Amino acid sequence: MRLQLMRSILKMLVRQS
């Protein structure tokens, strides 16, 4: 699994929130 990718997506989602 790509943890870095997931982290990037999470960061983007948090930013949108």
mmCIF file of the C-alpha atoms, coordinates in Angstrom:
data_MODEL
# 
_entry.id   MODEL 
# 
loop_
_atom_site.group_PDB 
_atom_site.id 
_atom_site.type_symbol 
_atom_site.label_atom_id 
_atom_site.label_alt_id 
_atom_site.label_comp_id 
_atom_site.label_asym_id 
_atom_site.label_entity_id 
_atom_site.label_seq_id 
_atom_site.pdbx_PDB_ins_code 
_atom_site.Cartn_x 
_atom_site.Cartn_y 
_atom_site.Cartn_z 
_atom_site.occupancy 
_atom_site.B_iso_or_equiv 
_atom_site.pdbx_formal_charge 
_atom_site.auth_seq_id 
_atom_site.auth_comp_id 
_atom_site.auth_asym_id 
_atom_site.auth_atom_id 
_atom_site.pdbx_PDB_model_num 
ATOM 1  C CA . MET A 1 1  ? 0.000   0.000  0.000  1.00 0.00 ? 1  MET A CA 1 
ATOM 2  C CA . ARG A 1 2  ? 1.123   3.558  -0.561 1.00 0.00 ? 2  ARG A CA 1 
ATOM 3  C CA . LEU A 1 3  ? 0.948   5.331  2.772  1.00 0.00 ? 3  LEU A CA 1 
ATOM 4  C CA . GLN A 1 4  ? 2.390   8.516  1.343  1.00 0.00 ? 4  GLN A CA 1 
ATOM 5  C CA . LEU A 1 5  ? -0.341  8.688  -1.280 1.00 0.00 ? 5  LEU A CA 1 
ATOM 6  C CA . MET A 1 6  ? -3.056  8.149  1.297  1.00 0.00 ? 6  MET A CA 1 
ATOM 7  C CA . ARG A 1 7  ? -1.529  10.812 3.495  1.00 0.00 ? 7  ARG A CA 1 
ATOM 8  C CA . SER A 1 8  ? -1.499  13.247 0.571  1.00 0.00 ? 8  SER A CA 1 
ATOM 9  C CA . ILE A 1 9  ? -5.160  12.623 -0.144 1.00 0.00 ? 9  ILE A CA 1 
ATOM 10 C CA . LEU A 1 10 ? -6.027  13.023 3.520  1.00 0.00 ? 10 LEU A CA 1 
ATOM 11 C CA . LYS A 1 11 ? -4.185  16.316 3.629  1.00 0.00 ? 11 LYS A CA 1 
ATOM 12 C CA . MET A 1 12 ? -6.049  17.542 0.561  1.00 0.00 ? 12 MET A CA 1 
ATOM 13 C CA . LEU A 1 13 ? -9.373  16.502 2.072  1.00 0.00 ? 13 LEU A CA 1 
ATOM 14 C CA . VAL A 1 14 ? -8.579  18.235 5.336  1.00 0.00 ? 14 VAL A CA 1 
ATOM 15 C CA . ARG A 1 15 ? -7.635  21.372 3.450  1.00 0.00 ? 15 ARG A CA 1 
ATOM 16 C CA . GLN A 1 16 ? -10.947 21.351 1.591  1.00 0.00 ? 16 GLN A CA 1 
ATOM 17 C CA . SER A 1 17 ? -12.860 20.970 4.856  1.00 0.00 ? 17 SER A CA 1 
# 
